[in-house]
Amino acid sequence: MNGIITEWPQFFTATNLQWQKLLKPNKYKDIIIYSLRFLVADNRIAVYAFVIMSNHIHLIWQMKANIKEDDVQRDFLKFTAQKIKADLKRNHPAVLECFKVGAKDRKYQLWERNPLSVELRTHRIFRQKLDYIHYNPVRAQLCCLPEEYRYSSALFFETGVDNWGFLKHYKDRHLIKGSRGGSFFCWCSLAVLKSK
């Protein structure tokens, strides 16, 4: 079954180098959105929530079956960094110089190393992180209500309308008892499960 997810959802945070406000322009936020949309379409992840701030991102995502978390994180951060770096090189070379590093394996670094990734094993912790993500722009005084901030999944949770085309509601996840006594979460509808 293509929709089975075998890992716990992850609360993921990636920060721009030295908390610089690299993601302030919407065109760079759009690169993040494009990459998330691709990973969902490529059946590598499910995205439950996100917020893109001026210098960091928070996600709740979950790897699909047989997909390694480290591979997805690496590919996501590498792709977004390469796309943003290409635009900076073309249009904002002075800004790109702010991300110059003395590393052996790279001249520029846009993301801090070792992003945060935490498994969300209970509904309570999942909801806590969901609220934390959605209230990030409110705490930063970018809006009064979470759903007013454009680069967030808050409007989806308020209205049910997915303007991004890749979000999944966490209530659509189902805990399945495996044949060997273990449990796992399945990303499929209850109708599909009942027909099995």
Buried (B, 14 or more C-beta within 10 A) or exposed (E): EEEBBBBBBBBBBBBBBEEBEBBEBEEBBEBBBEBBBBBBEEEBBBBBBBBBBBBBBBBBBBBBBEBEBEEBBEBBBEBBBEBBBEBBEEEEEEBBEBBEEEEEEEEBBBBBEEBEBBEBEEEEBBEEBBBBBBBBBBEEEBBEEBBBBBBBBBBBBEEEEEEBEBBBEBEEBBEBEEEEEEEBBBBBEEEEEEEE
